[in-house]
Amino acid sequence: MRDPRHDILFEPLAIGPVTAKNRFYQVPHCSGMGWKRPQALAAMRGMKAEGGWGVVNTEYCSVHPSSDNEYFANATLWTEDDIRANAHMTEAVHAHGSLAGVELWLGGGMVMNLSTRLPPLGLRNRPQTDTGVYNPGQTRKADLQDIRNLRQWHRDAARRAVSAGFDIVYVYATHGYLISEFLDPSINNRSDAYGGSLENRVRIVRELIEETHEAVAGRAAVACRFSVDLDDAETYDMFGLLADLPDLWDLTVPDYTVEMGASRFVKEGELAPSVAAAKALTTKPVVAVSRYTSPDTMASVIRSGGQDMIGAARPSIADPFLPQKIEQGRTGDIRECIGCNICYAHDSLGVPIRCTQNPTMGEEWRMGWHPERVAPAPKPERVLVVGGGPSGLEAARVLGEAGHSVMLAEASRTLGGRVTAESRLPGLSEWARVRDWRLGQLEGLDTVEIFPESPMTATDIEGLGVDHVICATGSRWAADTVGRHSATGLTEQAAHRVISAETVLSSETINAEHVMIYDDDHYYMGSVIALALRAAGHRVTLVTPVGRPCEFGVYTGEIYTSNARLFEAGVEVVTNQQVTAIDDAGTVRLECSMSGRESMLACDVLLPVCRRLPETALFDALNQRQQSGAAGTLKSVVRIGDAEAPSTIASAVYGGYRAGMELGRSLDLTATFGRREHPPV
């Protein structure tokens, strides 16, 4: 039963001519599906509606071929042919009584039109802005006819949006795209009716809102996505000029590293003060994100009058059924977003999004997976899962829900594996939610028994009489420099001068003043270990063979903040250098990645963050027995997660889910993974 404190979250809200059934609003967010995968997109958005989101938007939707964002997969409403593709999504959303929205988009200097090959339009001739995809081209400066054209493209797309069944149609005026260029005085140096004064710079937004109202003709609401910033009074002046024009404001802040900030740096509710200041200037409903996962906080934000709806992207990805769980009083079952941004990373890589917490995300259509339902096993069997890290916990959960009899054996006293260790590092505390949610679910399953402090050998397993063994034994960081830039590692190594990253993860004391980290992993680990060591009082030098640390952070959106924190903490950063040797005295030989020139740098110990070694001893022993016919009644033995191939926590959780779904079922994976959305040639 719902907590009465949360009742306000389920009050309907009028948005112009339409009404949202509650205050849960999935804002437009990227999916990596778009026009390339309309069926997958519809299934994913439909799942959100099934889970209770009152409004479900698609991603940014191009109105014309001059806004082509290849290789990213945005939505499109270029022609009448796009109407049917988008209708798949609106039908899936409407099937559950939710409203469907679309964010009409003009790219500006953020796109290069790599597929259409049209010159991108911008307010000035300037190079493409930093989107992680670099191209030597520049924008063409838009003249007045171009502006008339883009207004017409926007009107046409709005009409198509209504034909496709959308209930809310956006004017998109933020995130650095074309319309926001008009608002930015550092870009907009026009001397005509669209430049100069504040009124002139907001003119295009006013025109698009008014013309979108005209185009949808009362059949849909008109929303505007707009940025405000407490440190920039002019953003509120601009907002005030437009305050009551749209039916809904979707507000954010100009700094995308705050709006989309990883939990390492940005916590729940960060945007609330900026949004509340704008809310006071309009009579229209306001929605905003801030990675809200707490029902109490959500209700408090609405009750305070700071905004009218709870916007969500990442929390709706982690748990599409978040609203339903709050409504049913099952708040303990909410799969809370951990803010790792692995979802954003994979859209940035041009593939469907995935989620560390929700392994079914992006697989609703292709695999037919549901985040809240596991089909009963055709034949319940006895399964031993060895290892209580993210992969093992997820496998045990899914197997238990399917009806198998599961024993989960963990060698250590604590469960969670790498998640438990990593969540103790600076900024990563929310990652413990991966462990905590799964432990909470396992507590409710009488089909699963958990045995901590239970290391297993092949001989131990022989006497258990289980049908299947799943080895989720994890991995360990290697004390060598074999990585992306070296297949052989150090040419000279004084063993007492090299320590493993496991030393930090296990909270052991490092008896050395100066620690050199060699980061050839290029994700978060090298940086967070550096911060942990600085906090413990060590002098830290971080060496990387590339141009900047945390290179994968380009995709997760955390590279700039991550590197700023290194400098703020006093970490000495050395780039474009490979570590090739360390001698007894602690002298490290470096080789420039560009010139090959050698140099020397001293330290007390070298800590490589380059690769992890899968823990396969148990699997190898069991597999050998099975291959030789000496495994007795054991039907199968598999390895999953990092024990199979070290990767992200998201990959480990996915591996656990997949193992649980596949056991005892006849699946043609080739056919499943070959299920694509294009017709056969």
Secondary structure, DSSP 8 states (H G I E B T S, - for coil): ---GGGGGGGS-EEETTEEESSSEEE-----S-GGG-HHHHHHHHHHHHHTT-SEEEEEEEESSTTS--TTS--EE-SSTHHHHHHHHHHHHHHTTT-EEEEEEE--GGG---TTT----EESSS-B---SS---S-B-EE--HHHHHHHHHHHHHHHHHHHHTT-SEEEEE--TTSHHHHHH-TTT----STTSSSHHHHTHHHHHHHHHHHHHHTTSSEEEEEEE-BTTBHHHHHHHHHHTTSSSEEEEE-S-HHHHT--TTT--TTTTHHHHHHHHTT-SS-EEE-S----HHHHHHHHHHTS-SEEEESHHHHH-TTHHHHHHTT-GGG--------HHHHHHHTTS----SS-TTTT-TTTT--BTTB----SS--EEEEE--SHHHHHHHHHHHHHT-EEEEE-SSSSS-THHHHHTTSTT-GGGGHHHHHHHHHHHT-TTEEEESS----HHHHHTT--SEEEE---EEE-SS--BTTBSS--SEE-GGGB--THHHHTT-----SEEEEEE-S-SSHHHHHHHHHHHTT-EEEEE-SSSSS-TTHHHHT-HHHHHHHHHHHT-EEE-SEEEEEE-TT-EEEEEETTT--EEEEE-SEEEEES-EEE--HHHHHHHHHHHTT-STT--EEEE-GGGTS---HHHHHHHHHHHHHHTT----HHHHHT--SS---
